[in-house]
């Protein structure tokens, strides 16, 4: 797995542990920008964090 997506995954997971009520879609958006993710990587995170919950 690419380091940027791993870092983004850890970032989102950490933020959700700190505040489980955080807007997951917004966290994915922030992570995509912060870690310079591709649209495909952003879609993966959206499926993992937004649609699976």
WOCOR-V844750 format. One record per pair of residues at least 24 apart in sequence whose ideal C-beta (glycine too) atoms are under 8 Angstrom apart, sorted by the first residue. I is the first residue (numbers start at 1). GAP is how many residues later the second one is. Records with the same first field share a line. If there is no record, write none. Layout:
BEGIN
I=GAP  GAP
END
This chain:
BEGIN
2=39
4=31  32  33  37
5=30  32  36  39  40
7=28
8=24  26  27  29  33  37
9=36  39
11=24
12=33  37
16=33
24=25  26  29
25=25
END
